C-alpha cells in the first residue's frame, strides 16, 4: 500500500492562530501526505491569558475552532477541534492566589464549556488530565477531581476525552475511574503515550521505537506529534511532517495492518469518525 491510499491522522497537534505558523503548519502536514488532524487548543495563557472565567475559555476555544476551519481548507481530509483545559492551569491559578478547590471549580467550568462545544457540533472531543510534574497533595486531589469531571461530561455526551498526564505505562486506575462514571475506557485516550499502556487507548508519539512496540503489543493505537506551533521553540516535540513520514516508513516495512489500525479503525472506534469517507468527500 502507498501513503496515497490511506488516511493519515495526527491525533494530537496544536495550531496557534495568535503567535504560530497556524495554517502553514497544516499545509506542511498535507504536503507530506497527511490528511486528517485533531487540533488541541493551546493553554489559554498562550492565546489569551490564564483563564479564570467562562468568557476567557470561550475566547481560547473560538480561536482554535477558527484555526481548524482554516486547516480543513488545506487538507485532503479534514480537521476537528479537541477542546479543553490544560492541567497545568491549576498551578497558574494557585500561583495567582486561588485555592486548589477554587482552581478546580474554574477548570471544571472550562470543561463544561468545552463539552458544550462538542454537543453543539464544532468540537469532536474534550481534553483534561493532571499535572505531569510534582505538585502537593491538595493540587493533585483537585486535579483528579477535574479529570473525573471530564469523564462525567464525556459519559453524558457520549464523546472521547484526551488526557495530558504524567508519564508511565499503567493507567488502569484512571480507566476504572472513567468506567465508574459511565465511560467506555476505549474512549479515554492517553496523549503522548509510549508503545505500551494499560488502561486507556494509547496515542503514541511518532517515534520509530515506540511505534514498533505498539505494533508488537497488537492493541488499538493512534499516532501523534504533539506539535506545539511555537516560533520560539521550533524543534519542540515533533514537527507536522512527522506522522506522514512515519506512515511511509511503516508501509515500507510492510505494516499495512498497523497503519489501518492507527488511521482508520481506532479513530472510528474512539471518536466515531470515518477517515476514509471524509477523505473521499
Residue pairs with C-beta under 8 A, 6 or more apart in sequence:
1 251
1 256
1 259
2 251
3 33
3 244
3 247
3 248
3 251
4 33
6 247
6 251
6 259
6 260
6 263
6 264
7 35
7 36
7 77
7 263
7 264
7 275
7 276
7 278
7 279
8 33
8 34
8 35
8 36
8 243
8 244
8 247
8 263
9 34
9 35
9 36
9 37
9 38
9 77
9 222
9 223
9 243
9 262
9 263
9 267
9 275
10 29
10 34
10 36
10 37
10 38
10 223
10 224
10 225
10 227
10 240
10 243
11 38
11 162
11 189
11 191
11 203
11 222
11 223
11 224
11 267
12 38
12 40
12 82
12 162
12 191
12 192
12 203
12 224
12 225
12 226
13 25
13 29
13 37
13 38
13 39
13 40
13 224
13 225
13 226
13 227
13 229
13 240
14 20
14 39
14 40
14 41
14 42
14 226
14 227
14 228
14 229
15 21
15 22
15 23
15 25
15 26
15 39
15 64
15 67
15 68
15 71
15 229
16 22
16 42
16 46
16 47
16 67
16 228
16 229
16 230
17 47
17 63
17 64
17 66
17 67
17 70
18 46
18 47
18 63
19 46
19 230
19 231
20 229
20 230
20 231
21 28
21 229
21 231
22 67
22 70
22 71
22 229
23 67
23 70
23 71
23 73
23 74
25 227
25 229
25 240
26 37
26 70
26 71
26 74
26 75
26 79
26 240
27 74
28 239
28 240
28 241
29 37
29 75
29 240
29 241
29 243
29 244
30 74
30 75
30 76
31 241
32 240
32 241
32 244
32 245
33 244
33 247
33 248
34 75
34 240
34 241
34 243
34 244
35 75
35 76
35 77
35 275
35 279
36 75
36 77
36 78
36 79
36 80
36 263
36 267
36 273
36 275
36 278
36 279
37 68
37 71
37 75
37 79
37 80
38 79
38 80
38 82
38 124
38 125
38 162
38 271
39 64
39 67
39 68
39 71
39 79
39 80
39 81
39 82
40 64
40 81
40 82
40 83
40 84
40 127
40 162
41 47
41 60
41 61
41 63
41 64
41 81
41 82
41 83
41 84
41 127
42 60
42 64
42 86
42 228
42 229
43 86
43 88
43 89
44 50
44 51
44 56
44 57
44 59
44 60
44 85
44 86
44 89
45 51
45 89
45 92
46 230
47 59
47 60
47 63
47 64
48 56
48 59
48 60
48 63
49 56
50 89
50 92
50 93
50 96
51 57
51 60
51 85
51 89
51 106
51 110
52 93
52 96
52 98
52 106
53 106
53 109
54 109
54 110
54 113
57 85
57 109
57 110
57 113
57 114
58 113
61 81
61 83
61 113
61 114
61 117
61 123
64 81
64 83
65 81
65 83
65 117
65 122
65 123
68 79
68 80
68 81
68 122
71 79
72 78
72 79
76 279
77 275
77 278
77 279
78 278
78 281
80 123
80 124
80 125
80 271
80 273
81 117
81 122
81 123
81 124
82 123
82 124
82 125
82 126
82 127
82 162
83 114
83 117
83 118
83 123
83 126
83 127
84 110
84 111
84 114
84 126
84 127
84 128
84 150
84 161
84 162
85 107
85 110
85 111
85 114
85 127
85 128
85 146
86 127
86 129
86 164
87 128
87 129
87 130
87 131
87 132
87 143
87 146
87 147
87 164
87 165
88 131
89 103
89 106
89 107
89 110
90 100
90 103
90 104
90 107
90 131
90 135
90 139
90 142
90 143
90 146
91 131
91 135
91 139
93 102
93 103
93 106
93 107
94 100
94 103
94 139
98 106
100 138
100 139
100 141
100 142
101 138
101 142
103 139
103 142
104 142
104 143
104 145
104 146
107 146
108 145
108 146
108 149
111 126
111 128
111 146
111 149
111 150
111 153
112 153
114 123
114 126
114 127
114 153
115 126
115 153
115 154
115 156
115 157
115 159
117 123
118 124
118 125
118 126
118 157
118 159
119 157
124 159
124 160
124 271
124 273
125 154
125 159
125 160
125 161
125 162
125 189
125 271
126 150
126 153
126 154
126 159
126 160
126 161
126 162
127 150
127 161
127 162
127 163
127 164
127 191
128 146
128 147
128 149
128 150
128 161
128 162
128 163
128 164
129 143
129 147
129 162
129 163
129 164
129 165
129 191
130 140
130 143
130 144
130 146
130 147
130 164
130 165
130 166
131 139
131 140
131 143
131 166
132 164
132 165
132 166
132 167
133 166
135 143
144 177
147 163
147 174
147 177
148 177
148 181
150 161
151 161
151 177
151 178
151 181
151 182
151 183
151 188
152 181
152 182
154 160
154 161
154 178
154 183
154 187
155 178
155 181
155 182
155 183
156 182
159 187
159 271
160 187
160 188
160 189
160 270
160 271
161 178
161 183
161 187
161 188
161 189
162 189
162 191
162 203
163 171
163 174
163 188
163 189
163 190
163 191
163 200
164 191
164 192
165 171
165 174
165 190
167 192
167 194
169 194
169 196
169 197
169 198
170 198
170 199
171 190
171 197
171 198
171 199
171 200
172 198
172 199
173 199
174 188
174 199
174 200
175 185
175 188
175 198
175 199
175 200
176 185
176 199
178 185
178 187
178 188
178 200
179 185
185 199
185 200
185 201
186 200
186 201
186 220
186 269
186 270
187 201
187 270
187 271
188 199
188 200
188 201
189 200
189 201
189 202
189 203
189 222
189 270
190 197
190 199
190 200
190 201
190 202
190 203
191 203
191 224
191 226
192 203
192 205
192 224
192 226
193 202
193 203
193 204
193 205
193 210
193 221
194 202
194 204
194 205
194 210
194 213
195 202
195 204
195 209
195 210
195 211
195 212
195 213
195 214
195 215
195 216
195 217
195 221
196 202
196 213
196 214
196 217
201 220
201 221
201 222
201 266
201 270
202 214
202 219
202 221
202 222
203 221
203 222
203 223
203 224
204 210
204 211
204 214
204 221
204 222
204 223
204 224
204 262
205 224
205 225
205 226
205 237
205 238
206 223
206 224
206 225
206 238
206 242
206 243
206 245
206 246
208 246
208 249
211 223
211 246
211 250
211 258
214 221
214 258
215 250
215 255
215 258
220 261
220 265
220 266
220 269
220 270
221 261
221 262
221 266
222 262
222 266
222 267
222 270
223 243
223 246
223 247
223 262
223 263
224 243
225 237
225 238
225 239
225 240
225 242
225 243
226 237
226 238
227 237
227 238
227 239
227 240
227 242
228 236
228 237
230 236
247 259
247 263
250 258
250 259
251 259
263 275
264 275
264 276
267 273
267 275
268 274
268 275
